[in-house]
Amino acid sequence: MIEKQPIGLAGELDALTSAPATPRGPECSIGALLRYADFDVAVSLRTVIEQTGVSSTAIANTLSRHGNRITAATVARHRRRGESNGCRCER
């Protein structure tokens, strides 16, 4: 009988780096808007999203007034991109 040898925590973490990334759900609405928006709009949106003093609700309300149905939760999730509970857009 061949027993599996435990590889330890370091080995398992190293193995994660070579594993292919799995997509996490549908495309982010903010990411899609950034991709298709005019250059000036995309620059302004990227800038305001990085401003922690501007609430996700204020951003979502402004986008909604201009025909983009995006919720505050979507904005907050996009702000956390790259984290385990963020969207899949690149930071």
Order of alpha helices (4+ residues) and beta strands (2+ residues): alpha-alpha-alpha-alpha-alpha
